[in-house]
């Protein structure tokens, strides 16, 4: 019984990893941390000069406290934060 549960747990983990392996990444090129809003709700801090990998497979991303519109991103997209602005690579 334990072996069957272990196999199911491993299979679920592999499946979950495979479904987000092509997700969008965020790269912060600025020297300050920024908070991005994912789908207008989830706050994610991107530290200065760092990356957040696989933030979402398909979502909208916006800088918190920014008047700029949110960017709609899909799989295999890289979002760049530079000079306090978002762009898609």
N, CA, C and O atoms as a MOPAC input file, in Angstrom:
PM7 MOZYME 1SCF
protein

 N      0.82300 1    -1.19700 1     0.00000 1
 C      0.00000 1     0.00000 1     0.00000 1
 C      0.86700 1     1.26100 1     0.00000 1
 O      0.58900 1     2.21200 1    -0.73100 1
 N      1.92300 1     1.26200 1     0.82800 1
 C      2.79900 1     2.43300 1     0.88400 1
 C      3.48500 1     2.66600 1    -0.45900 1
 O      3.66800 1     3.80900 1    -0.87800 1
 N      3.86300 1     1.58000 1    -1.12900 1
 C      4.52200 1     1.71400 1    -2.42800 1
 C      3.57900 1     2.33300 1    -3.44700 1
 O      3.99500 1     3.18600 1    -4.23200 1
 N      2.32700 1     1.92300 1    -3.45000 1
 C      1.34300 1     2.48800 1    -4.37600 1
 C      1.13600 1     3.96700 1    -4.14300 1
 O      1.02800 1     4.73600 1    -5.09700 1
 N      1.07800 1     4.37600 1    -2.88700 1
 C      0.92000 1     5.79400 1    -2.55800 1
 C      2.16100 1     6.56800 1    -2.97700 1
 O      2.05400 1     7.67800 1    -3.49900 1
 N      3.33700 1     5.98900 1    -2.75200 1
 C      4.58600 1     6.65100 1    -3.14700 1
 C      4.65300 1     6.84000 1    -4.65500 1
 O      5.06100 1     7.90000 1    -5.12900 1
 N      4.26100 1     5.83600 1    -5.40300 1
 C      4.26700 1     5.93500 1    -6.86300 1
 C      3.31000 1     7.02600 1    -7.31400 1
 O      3.64200 1     7.80700 1    -8.20600 1
 N      2.13700 1     7.09300 1    -6.71600 1
 C      1.17800 1     8.14500 1    -7.06000 1
 C      1.72600 1     9.52100 1    -6.72300 1
 O      1.53900 1    10.46200 1    -7.49400 1
 N      2.39700 1     9.65600 1    -5.59100 1
 C      2.96500 1    10.94900 1    -5.20100 1
 C      4.04800 1    11.38500 1    -6.17700 1
 O      4.09900 1    12.55200 1    -6.56600 1
 N      4.90600 1    10.46700 1    -6.57300 1
 C      5.96200 1    10.78800 1    -7.53800 1
 C      5.34600 1    11.15400 1    -8.88500 1
 O      5.77800 1    12.11700 1    -9.51900 1
 N      4.35800 1    10.40900 1    -9.32200 1
 C      3.71000 1    10.69700 1   -10.60500 1
 C      3.03300 1    12.06300 1   -10.57800 1
 O      3.11300 1    12.81100 1   -11.55200 1
 N      2.37700 1    12.39200 1    -9.48800 1
 C      1.72400 1    13.69700 1    -9.36400 1
 C      2.74600 1    14.82100 1    -9.38700 1
 O      2.50900 1    15.86000 1   -10.00300 1
 N      3.87300 1    14.62700 1    -8.72500 1
 C      4.92700 1    15.64200 1    -8.71300 1
 C      5.50200 1    15.84800 1   -10.10700 1
 O      5.69500 1    16.98600 1   -10.53600 1
 N      5.77300 1    14.77100 1   -10.80800 1
 C      6.31400 1    14.87100 1   -12.16900 1
 C      5.31000 1    15.55400 1   -13.08100 1
 O      5.68700 1    16.41200 1   -13.87900 1
 N      4.04600 1    15.19200 1   -12.98000 1
 C      3.01400 1    15.81100 1   -13.81500 1
 C      2.89600 1    17.29500 1   -13.51100 1
 O      2.79800 1    18.10200 1   -14.43600 1
 N      2.90400 1    17.67200 1   -12.25300 1
 C      2.80700 1    19.08800 1   -11.87500 1
 C      4.00100 1    19.86100 1   -12.40100 1
 O      3.83100 1    20.97900 1   -12.88700 1
 N      5.19300 1    19.31000 1   -12.32200 1
 C      6.38600 1    19.98900 1   -12.82600 1
 C      6.30500 1    20.14100 1   -14.33900 1
 O      6.67100 1    21.18500 1   -14.88000 1
 N      5.83300 1    19.11600 1   -15.01700 1
 C      5.76300 1    19.15400 1   -16.48000 1
 C      4.77300 1    20.19900 1   -16.96400 1
 O      4.96900 1    20.77800 1   -18.03300 1
 N      3.72200 1    20.45400 1   -16.20900 1
 C      2.71200 1    21.40600 1   -16.66800 1
 C      3.16300 1    22.84400 1   -16.52300 1
 O      2.60400 1    23.71300 1   -17.19200 1
 N      4.15000 1    23.14500 1   -15.68200 1
 C      4.61000 1    24.52400 1   -15.52800 1
 C      6.02400 1    24.74000 1   -16.06100 1
 O      6.59200 1    25.81800 1   -15.88700 1
 N      6.58500 1    23.74200 1   -16.69900 1
 C      7.96300 1    23.87600 1   -17.15700 1
 C      8.11700 1    24.92400 1   -18.24900 1
 O      9.23600 1    25.37300 1   -18.50000 1
 N      7.05000 1    25.32600 1   -18.89800 1
 C      7.10400 1    26.34700 1   -19.93700 1
 C      6.49500 1    27.65900 1   -19.46400 1
 O      6.09300 1    28.48100 1   -20.28800 1
 N      6.42200 1    27.86500 1   -18.18500 1
 C      5.77800 1    29.05500 1   -17.64000 1
 C      6.63700 1    30.30100 1   -17.85600 1
 O      7.82500 1    30.21600 1   -18.16900 1
 N      6.00500 1    31.44700 1   -17.68300 1
 C      6.68400 1    32.73700 1   -17.86300 1
 C      7.63500 1    33.01500 1   -16.70200 1
 O      7.40600 1    32.58500 1   -15.57100 1
 N      8.70400 1    33.74300 1   -17.00900 1
 C      9.68800 1    34.16500 1   -16.01700 1
 C      9.67600 1    35.68300 1   -15.91200 1
 O      9.29900 1    36.37300 1   -16.85900 1
 N     10.09000 1    36.20600 1   -14.75300 1
 C     10.23600 1    37.65200 1   -14.56200 1
 C     11.68100 1    37.93100 1   -14.16800 1
 O     12.21100 1    37.30900 1   -13.24800 1
 N     12.31300 1    38.86600 1   -14.86800 1
 C     13.69000 1    39.26400 1   -14.58000 1
 C     13.68400 1    40.73700 1   -14.19300 1
 O     13.20900 1    41.58300 1   -14.95000 1
 N     14.21500 1    41.03900 1   -13.01100 1
 C     14.30200 1    42.42200 1   -12.54100 1
 C     15.71700 1    42.93500 1   -12.79800 1
 O     16.66400 1    42.52200 1   -12.12900 1
 N     15.85300 1    43.83000 1   -13.76300 1
 C     17.16000 1    44.40600 1   -14.08300 1
 C     17.45100 1    45.66200 1   -13.26800 1
 O     18.55100 1    46.20800 1   -13.34700 1
 N     16.48000 1    46.12400 1   -12.48800 1
 C     16.65900 1    47.33100 1   -11.68300 1
 C     17.47100 1    47.04100 1   -10.42500 1
 O     17.66300 1    45.88700 1   -10.04100 1
 N     17.94200 1    48.11300 1    -9.79500 1
 C     18.72500 1    47.99200 1    -8.56300 1
 C     17.85400 1    48.08000 1    -7.31600 1
 O     18.36800 1    48.19000 1    -6.20300 1
 N     16.54500 1    48.03200 1    -7.50000 1
 C     15.59500 1    48.02400 1    -6.38400 1
 C     14.60800 1    46.88200 1    -6.59300 1
 O     14.35700 1    46.46000 1    -7.72200 1
 N     14.05700 1    46.39400 1    -5.49900 1
 C     13.04500 1    45.34200 1    -5.57700 1
 C     11.73000 1    45.93000 1    -6.07800 1
 O     11.43900 1    47.10500 1    -5.85400 1
 N     10.95000 1    45.11100 1    -6.74700 1
 C      9.62300 1    45.50700 1    -7.21200 1
 C      8.62700 1    44.43100 1    -6.80700 1
 O      8.97100 1    43.25300 1    -6.70300 1
 N      7.38700 1    44.85400 1    -6.58100 1
 C      6.30000 1    43.91500 1    -6.33400 1
 C      5.45400 1    43.86700 1    -7.59500 1
 O      5.00300 1    44.90100 1    -8.08900 1
 N      5.23900 1    42.65600 1    -8.11700 1
 C      4.36400 1    42.49300 1    -9.26800 1
 C      3.06800 1    41.84300 1    -8.81000 1
 O      3.05000 1    41.03700 1    -7.88000 1
 N      1.99400 1    42.20800 1    -9.47800 1
 C      0.69600 1    41.60300 1    -9.22800 1
 C      0.42500 1    40.59300 1   -10.32900 1
 O      0.45600 1    40.92800 1   -11.51300 1
 N      0.16200 1    39.36900 1    -9.93700 1
 C     -0.16000 1    38.30900 1   -10.88000 1
 C     -1.67300 1    38.15700 1   -10.88400 1
 O     -2.28700 1    37.88100 1    -9.85300 1
 N     -2.26200 1    38.34200 1   -12.05700 1
 C     -3.71900 1    38.30300 1   -12.21700 1
 C     -4.42300 1    39.30400 1   -11.30700 1
 O     -5.55600 1    39.07600 1   -10.88200 1
 N     -3.75100 1    40.40400 1   -11.01200 1
 C     -4.35300 1    41.46900 1   -10.22100 1
 C     -4.52600 1    41.16000 1    -8.75000 1
 O     -5.08200 1    41.97300 1    -8.01200 1
 N     -4.06100 1    40.00000 1    -8.30800 1
 C     -4.30800 1    39.58700 1    -6.92700 1
 C     -3.04800 1    39.17900 1    -6.16900 1
 O     -2.74700 1    39.73300 1    -5.11200 1
 N     -2.32200 1    38.22200 1    -6.70300 1
 C     -1.17100 1    37.65400 1    -5.99600 1
 C      0.02200 1    38.59300 1    -6.08800 1
 O      0.45900 1    38.94400 1    -7.18500 1
 N      0.55100 1    39.00100 1    -4.93300 1
 C      1.72400 1    39.87200 1    -4.88400 1
 C      2.98900 1    39.02000 1    -4.81600 1
 O      3.12300 1    38.14500 1    -3.96000 1
 N      3.91500 1    39.29700 1    -5.73900 1
 C      5.18700 1    38.57400 1    -5.77300 1
 C      6.30500 1    39.60600 1    -5.78300 1
 O      6.35100 1    40.46900 1    -6.66100 1
 N      7.20100 1    39.52000 1    -4.81400 1
 C      8.34400 1    40.43100 1    -4.75400 1
 C      9.47700 1    39.87700 1    -5.60700 1
 O      9.88000 1    38.72300 1    -5.46500 1
 N      9.98400 1    40.73400 1    -6.49900 1
 C     11.12800 1    40.37300 1    -7.33300 1
 C     12.28500 1    41.24300 1    -6.85500 1
 O     12.30700 1    42.44900 1    -7.10200 1
 N     13.23000 1    40.63400 1    -6.18000 1
 C     14.35300 1    41.36900 1    -5.60500 1
 C     15.20600 1    42.00800 1    -6.70000 1
 O     15.17600 1    41.58300 1    -7.85500 1
 N     15.95800 1    43.02600 1    -6.32200 1
 C     16.83600 1    43.73200 1    -7.26200 1
 C     17.79900 1    42.75400 1    -7.92500 1
 O     18.44600 1    41.95100 1    -7.25300 1
 N     17.88700 1    42.83200 1    -9.25100 1
 C     18.82200 1    42.00200 1    -9.99100 1
 C     18.55000 1    40.51400 1    -9.93700 1
 O     19.45900 1    39.71500 1   -10.15900 1
 N     17.32200 1    40.12600 1    -9.64600 1
 C     17.03500 1    38.69600 1    -9.53000 1
 C     15.92600 1    38.27200 1   -10.48700 1
 O     15.34900 1    39.08700 1   -11.20600 1
 N     15.65100 1    36.97900 1   -10.47200 1
 C     14.63800 1    36.38200 1   -11.34300 1
 C     13.59700 1    35.66000 1   -10.51000 1
 O     13.89300 1    35.15500 1    -9.42700 1
 N     12.38400 1    35.61500 1   -11.01900 1
 C     11.36300 1    34.70900 1   -10.50100 1
 C     11.00700 1    33.81000 1   -11.67400 1
 O     10.43000 1    34.25900 1   -12.66400 1
 N     11.35400 1    32.55100 1   -11.55200 1
 C     11.13600 1    31.61000 1   -12.63500 1
 C      9.76400 1    30.97000 1   -12.51800 1
 O      9.26400 1    30.72900 1   -11.41900 1
 N      9.16600 1    30.69900 1   -13.66500 1
 C      7.89200 1    29.98300 1   -13.74700 1
 C      6.82300 1    30.62100 1   -12.87600 1
 O      6.19700 1    29.95200 1   -12.05300 1
 N      6.61800 1    31.92300 1   -13.06400 1
 C      5.64300 1    32.65100 1   -12.25100 1
 C      4.21400 1    32.25800 1   -12.61100 1
 O      3.33600 1    32.23600 1   -11.74700 1
 N      3.97900 1    31.94700 1   -13.88500 1
 C      2.65200 1    31.50900 1   -14.31500 1
 C      2.74900 1    30.97100 1   -15.73500 1
 O      3.69400 1    31.27900 1   -16.46100 1
 N      1.77100 1    30.16900 1   -16.12700 1
 C      1.73700 1    29.64900 1   -17.49200 1
 C      0.99600 1    30.60400 1   -18.41900 1
 O      1.36000 1    30.75600 1   -19.58500 1
 N     -0.03100 1    31.23700 1   -17.90200 1
 C     -0.78800 1    32.23300 1   -18.65900 1
 C     -1.46300 1    33.13000 1   -17.63300 1
 O     -2.28400 1    32.67100 1   -16.84000 1
 N     -1.10700 1    34.43300 1   -17.65200 1
 C     -1.64100 1    35.34200 1   -16.64400 1
 C     -1.42000 1    36.78500 1   -17.07400 1
 O     -0.87900 1    37.05800 1   -18.14500 1
 N     -1.84900 1    37.69600 1   -16.21900 1
 C     -1.51300 1    39.10700 1   -16.41200 1
 C     -0.53700 1    39.49800 1   -15.31200 1
 O     -0.63900 1    39.03600 1   -14.17600 1
 N      0.41700 1    40.36100 1   -15.67400 1
 C      1.42800 1    40.82000 1   -14.72500 1
 C      1.48200 1    42.33600 1   -14.78900 1
 O      1.52700 1    42.92700 1   -15.86700 1
 N      1.47600 1    42.95300 1   -13.61300 1
 C      1.52000 1    44.41400 1   -13.52000 1
 C      2.38800 1    44.79100 1   -12.33300 1
 O      2.39900 1    44.09900 1   -11.31500 1
 N      3.11500 1    45.89600 1   -12.46800 1
 C      3.86200 1    46.39800 1   -11.31900 1
 C      2.88900 1    47.01700 1   -10.33000 1
 O      2.00200 1    47.78100 1   -10.71300 1
 N      3.05800 1    46.68700 1    -9.06300 1
 C      2.21800 1    47.28100 1    -8.03200 1
 C      2.45100 1    48.78800 1    -8.02000 1
 O      3.57800 1    49.24500 1    -8.21100 1
 N      1.40100 1    49.55100 1    -7.79800 1
 C      1.46000 1    51.01700 1    -7.74000 1
 C      1.85900 1    51.64000 1    -9.07200 1
 O      2.37300 1    52.75800 1    -9.10000 1
 N      1.63200 1    50.93600 1   -10.17000 1
 C      1.93400 1    51.47700 1   -11.49200 1
 C      0.63500 1    51.81200 1   -12.21300 1
 O     -0.34800 1    51.07700 1   -12.12100 1
 N      0.64300 1    52.92100 1   -12.92300 1
 C     -0.52100 1    53.30600 1   -13.72200 1
 C     -0.52900 1    52.57800 1   -15.06300 1
 O     -1.53200 1    52.60500 1   -15.77600 1
 N      0.58500 1    51.92800 1   -15.41200 1
 C      0.66600 1    51.20300 1   -16.68200 1
 C     -0.24500 1    49.98100 1   -16.66300 1
 O     -0.45300 1    49.36000 1   -15.62100 1
 N     -0.77700 1    49.65200 1   -17.81700 1
 C     -1.66000 1    48.49400 1   -17.94600 1
 C     -0.88900 1    47.19900 1   -17.68700 1
 O      0.32500 1    47.12800 1   -17.87500 1
 N     -1.62000 1    46.19500 1   -17.25600 1
 C     -1.02400 1    44.87800 1   -17.04000 1
 C     -0.64600 1    44.25500 1   -18.38000 1
 O     -1.28700 1    44.50900 1   -19.40000 1
 N      0.39600 1    43.44400 1   -18.36100 1
 C      0.80600 1    42.69300 1   -19.54800 1
 C      0.20600 1    41.29800 1   -19.47300 1
 O      0.26500 1    40.64800 1   -18.42900 1
 N     -0.36600 1    40.84200 1   -20.56800 1
 C     -0.84600 1    39.46600 1   -20.64600 1
 C      0.28800 1    38.60900 1   -21.17400 1
 O      0.80900 1    38.85100 1   -22.26300 1
 N      0.66300 1    37.61200 1   -20.39900 1
 C      1.78500 1    36.75800 1   -20.77900 1
 C      1.32600 1    35.31200 1   -20.90000 1
 O      0.33800 1    34.89600 1   -20.29500 1
 N      2.06800 1    34.56800 1   -21.69200 1
 C      1.76400 1    33.16100 1   -21.91300 1
 C      3.02600 1    32.34200 1   -21.66900 1
 O      4.04200 1    32.86100 1   -21.20700 1
 N      2.94100 1    31.06000 1   -21.98700 1
 C      4.07700 1    30.15900 1   -21.80000 1
 C      5.30700 1    30.65300 1   -22.54700 1
 O      5.20200 1    31.32100 1   -23.57500 1
 N      6.45900 1    30.31500 1   -22.01900 1
 C      7.75300 1    30.63900 1   -22.64400 1
 C      7.97200 1    32.12600 1   -22.84400 1
 O      8.67700 1    32.52600 1   -23.77000 1
 N      7.37900 1    32.95300 1   -21.99300 1
 C      7.54000 1    34.40200 1   -22.07600 1
 C      8.48100 1    34.85200 1   -20.96900 1
 O      8.45700 1    34.31300 1   -19.86200 1
 N      9.31000 1    35.84300 1   -21.27700 1
 C     10.15200 1    36.46000 1   -20.26100 1
 C      9.72600 1    37.90700 1   -20.11300 1
 O      9.73400 1    38.67200 1   -21.07800 1
 N      9.35300 1    38.27500 1   -18.89800 1
 C      8.97500 1    39.65000 1   -18.58300 1
 C     10.18200 1    40.31600 1   -17.94000 1
 O     10.76300 1    39.79000 1   -16.99100 1
 N     10.55200 1    41.47800 1   -18.46500 1
 C     11.70800 1    42.22000 1   -17.96700 1
 C     11.21600 1    43.45200 1   -17.22200 1
 O     10.35200 1    44.18000 1   -17.70900 1
 N     11.77600 1    43.68100 1   -16.02800 1
 C     11.55800 1    44.93500 1   -15.31000 1
 C     12.82600 1    45.75500 1   -15.48600 1
 O     13.90600 1    45.34400 1   -15.06000 1
 N     12.69100 1    46.91300 1   -16.11500 1
 C     13.83300 1    47.78800 1   -16.34800 1
 C     13.37300 1    49.23100 1   -16.23500 1
 O     12.39100 1    49.62800 1   -16.86200 1
 N     14.08600 1    50.01700 1   -15.43000 1
 C     13.72400 1    51.41900 1   -15.19100 1
 C     12.28000 1    51.56100 1   -14.71400 1
 O     11.58800 1    52.51400 1   -15.07400 1
 N     11.83500 1    50.60600 1   -13.90300 1
 C     10.49900 1    50.66800 1   -13.33000 1
 C      9.37700 1    50.39400 1   -14.30400 1
 O      8.22400 1    50.72700 1   -14.02700 1
 N      9.69000 1    49.79300 1   -15.44200 1
 C      8.69200 1    49.47600 1   -16.47200 1
 C      8.77600 1    47.99700 1   -16.83200 1
 O      9.83600 1    47.37700 1   -16.74600 1
 N      7.63300 1    47.44700 1   -17.23800 1
 C      7.58300 1    46.06500 1   -17.69500 1
 C      7.67500 1    46.00200 1   -19.21000 1
 O      7.13400 1    46.85800 1   -19.91000 1
 N      8.35700 1    44.99500 1   -19.70400 1
 C      8.36100 1    44.71300 1   -21.14000 1
 C      8.43500 1    43.20100 1   -21.31900 1
 O      8.83700 1    42.47400 1   -20.41100 1
 N      8.04300 1    42.74400 1   -22.49500 1
 C      8.05800 1    41.31200 1   -22.79200 1
 C      9.16900 1    41.03000 1   -23.78100 1
 O      9.32700 1    41.73500 1   -24.77800 1
 N      9.92800 1    40.00200 1   -23.49900 1
 C     11.03400 1    39.60300 1   -24.38300 1
 C     10.64200 1    38.36300 1   -25.14200 1
 O     11.42800 1    37.85600 1   -25.94300 1

